Every structure is written in C-alpha cells, then in structure tokens.
Amino acid sequence: MIEIRNLDFSYKKTPVFEDINLTFPQGAIYGLLGENGVGKTTLLKIICGLQRPVKGTCTVDGLTSHDRLPAMLQRVVFLPDEVTLPDNSTPQKYVDELAPFYPTFSQGTFLHLMQELEVEPARKFREMSFGQQKKSLIAASLSLGTDYVLLDEPTNGLDIPSKAQFRSILSKIADEGKTIIISTHQVKDVENLIDPIVILSHNAVLLDASVQKITERLFFEYGGQERDDALYSELLPGGYMNVVPNTTGAESQLNIEALFNAVLRNKDRIRELFA
Amino acid sequence: MSQSFDIKRFGKLLRHDVRSMPMEYSMMGAWMAIGFPPLMVLFQYLTGSEYNHGASYRLAMMTAMVVFWAMMLPTSVYANVGKKKRGIYFAMLPATKAEKHLVMAALMVVIIPAVLMAVGLALDTLLSVLHVPGWDTFFWQAEVWQFLDVQMLVGIAVVYVGSMFGMMFANTVESKGFRTMLQGLMFLWFMGAFMSVMLVDLLEVQDIYWYIIAVEAVLTLFLARLSRHRMDRMTY
C-alpha cells in the first residue's frame, strides 16, 4: 500500500502540495488527473522517491520513499513521460540490463507484451518511432513484475490500436493484484480503465473516489436541456450533457471529462458532496 | 539482502554499468591503442629530437594520456546521471545510493585507468620487443620510478579521486565551461611533462607533478562545489 500523510512539497518558494493525504491500496488502476502544473508528475516522483517531501511522509509498503532503499525500488517502477534511450541498444538489451535487479522479472511476460504491442525486441531504439520506443518501455516496465507501476502520460505517442492494446494489457495486470497509477491529460484514452479517480488542484486533492462512489453522488445526464442546478453543462450533438448532484440514486454512465470540469468549477460543493 | 550494502548487488551494478556503456569504453581503448604510438612519435618529431628519449619519457607521456582519458571519461559515461531524462533510470535502479557511488568510483578511479594503463604498457612492451625506434628500453627500466615515492602517489590519488567525483554530476553551464578549461590545462600538462623530460633533468618532472597537483586541488574544490547538489540529493 502507498500511503501519503500530511505531505507538504514545494519547489523553492512555490508550494505544490500542502498537507495532502492519499492512500493507494493494492489491486487497482488509479487515474491521477489535474490541470497543467498542479503536481501530477511531482506526486509520482515523490511516491518513487525521486523528490523529497518538505514535510510529512510517503511510504510504500511501510518503506519511506525518499530513502530509495533497494527493497522499495524493487517494488516500484516509474515510467516518465520522456526518456532518453541509448540509440544503439535494443528493448531486449534494455531489459537484460534491468532484469538482474528485479527478482520478479519475467522474460516470457516481456516477449508476450512486445508481441502484443507489435514491437520487435531485437530492433535498435534508433530505428524506432517515438511510439514504438514508448511501447517497448511499457512492455519492459510491466515485465519487471513490480507491485506498483507508475505511468506518466503513458499514451502520449501511441497510435489508436496501440491505445486499445495498452488498455487491455493494463486490465490484465491489475487483475493480478498490481497497483497502477496513471497520470494523464488524455482522459479519453483511459476512460473505463481507471478506478478510482484522483483529481489534484493547486496544493490540494480535490477528489479521491471510486467510480461507483462518484456515480452515487453525481448524475451524468445526456441529451437533455441545460439545467440550472448543473455543476457542469456542455452542449454535445443531440443535446446538453449535465453533471448534477445525484439526489435520486439513479445510475448513470461516468464521463471523465465532464467530471473533471465539474470538479474544477465547484471545488467546495464537490468537497461537501464527497465528504 | 542488506539495505545498506550488499556485495552481490554491488557486483550486479558493476556489470550493469560496464555493459550499458560498451561504445564509450571501446572507443577509449581503441584511442589508447591506436593513438599512443603515433602521438609519441609526433611529439618527438615536433621537438626535433631523435627517437631515443627513453622509457621515462614514454611513461610520463603514457601517464599523462591515461589521466587525460580517465578524467574525460566520467563526463561521457556518467554525464547523463545528472540529467532528468536518463537520470531517473539510474536513480530507480534497485541498489543503494552508496553502492551506486562506489561503483562509479571503482570504475572511473580504479578499474578503467588500470585497464588503460595495462593496455598502454602492453603496447609499449610489444614495441620494445620489436625494437621500434624510440622503444630501445623496456618501461620497467625507466629511471623515473625512483622519484615516485608514497607521498607523491597519495597526493596524486587524492586529487584524482576528487576530480572524478566532481566531474560526474556537473552539468551546469559553468561546469561545462570549466571542463573546457580543464581540458586545456590537461593539454598543457601533457606538453609540460613532455618538455620537462625532454629538455631538463628528471628532478623537474617531480616538480611539475607537484605543481599540477596544487592546480588540480583548486579545480577539484570548485568542481565539487558545482556538483554538490546532485551528489547530496540526486533528485529529479
């Protein structure tokens, strides 16, 4: 379990988080959403120990992240948005270098994922497109077998079929009890995949709830008129989509983009609804 | 496994660091093997002397060359450790910070210079066996050995180790400019060692070494200051 307690973080004099608390139990795919610059990537870096909190703690299975002890690092893999790869290396060589450090690494899983993502393990990185490099890194990261997988904008650079393959792969990994945290702007790419959803705002966590809880508290109405009591309304082909407080207990289909806008525009109300 | 230091993990990390930079090491070895004899001949030619300067001259040149390569090496092998895109990979490797630093030090300060020197000495011996002009005596017959006392070697080692560490993580604009300056100084040292052996007596070789050690000590302190942030925190 990843636990963040009373955490403060700032870049010099610019505060990023103030007294935030979050818990990521095992076996789910968390979606980490937020506007640009609210600290999504920073939060991932704090979790894997690349940034040190100013105050408070972040632990992974009880181990303090920023100590970066080998036991902790063997449990966590972090795939940043941008990575520099050695041009002359290949995905196979890349995992061969990493594998001795991860007792849970599986060569079979790596080859299976590479095949599923349609990338050749023996092809040099310099001969690959950005998307193919990204897919290689995703396969390499997931084959390490760590309990926690942190992905920063993982679908950037992936083509449409690859995004579907990516979703399918992650679903299987989550079923094995792994915890996956995805930080992304491309909410459409991970819709129906992420659950629970965490939305960050400047210095704080605005929402941390499962999809079930969200749809219990909010109702997503499609194709109607614009409503005065809506937390967010958007004109779509076929009518308005409204996000309103769910007062009747009726079920509805979550729309993450609408949820995101509703949360950002009604911060206090959302806190009340999810308190 | 220990969470502070584990010899097996240290070995894995050492193998990892060697395997991940084959091009850099191959290029350096190739330059040493291919570049050493022609450079020796060239410098002798430039000074207008004949090919008979002896083993002390060759050892001084070889030492200068090895130190020059070894000092430049961390900036290519470990330069990316201080950069965000590649540094994250390095920082996330499941080994302790101490193990990572120790592997760097072992490779850059001990193993690579020793291998380079061995390559140079093997080549020198081969050329001596073949009686190539300028290689009339074997390196172990050099007179310069009598001037290498323990105090001097410790002095060189301390400054050398400091320089290595200083250069590993320095990626600031200032450090890049400084590195260029250092390269210039190393070249002057190279020339100075050569000239001192060629034109004056051997005692002055020792003086040149002490002078270089003093200059390097100042440079090391400056580099260490530049790189302190990365050394202490290694955050990205």
Chai-1 contact restraints between the chains, C-beta under 6 A:
chainA,res_idxA,chainB,res_idxB,connection_type,confidence,min_distance_angstrom,max_distance_angstrom,comment,restraint_id
A,L50,B,A91,contact,1.0,0.0,6.0,A-B,restraint_1
A,L50,B,T235,contact,1.0,0.0,6.0,A-B,restraint_2
A,L50,B,Y236,contact,1.0,0.0,6.0,A-B,restraint_3
A,Q51,B,T235,contact,1.0,0.0,6.0,A-B,restraint_4
A,L69,B,Q3,contact,1.0,0.0,6.0,A-B,restraint_5
A,P70,B,P94,contact,1.0,0.0,6.0,A-B,restraint_6
A,P70,B,A95,contact,1.0,0.0,6.0,A-B,restraint_7
A,A71,B,Q3,contact,1.0,0.0,6.0,A-B,restraint_8
A,L73,B,M92,contact,1.0,0.0,6.0,A-B,restraint_9
A,L73,B,P94,contact,1.0,0.0,6.0,A-B,restraint_10
A,Q74,B,P94,contact,1.0,0.0,6.0,A-B,restraint_11
A,F78,B,M92,contact,1.0,0.0,6.0,A-B,restraint_12
A,P80,B,I88,contact,1.0,0.0,6.0,A-B,restraint_13
A,E82,B,K85,contact,1.0,0.0,6.0,A-B,restraint_14
A,V83,B,K85,contact,1.0,0.0,6.0,A-B,restraint_15
A,T84,B,K85,contact,1.0,0.0,6.0,A-B,restraint_16
A,T84,B,R86,contact,1.0,0.0,6.0,A-B,restraint_17
A,E97,B,H16,contact,1.0,0.0,6.0,A-B,restraint_18
A,E97,B,S20,contact,1.0,0.0,6.0,A-B,restraint_19
A,P100,B,K12,contact,1.0,0.0,6.0,A-B,restraint_20
A,F101,B,L93,contact,1.0,0.0,6.0,A-B,restraint_21
A,F101,B,P94,contact,1.0,0.0,6.0,A-B,restraint_22
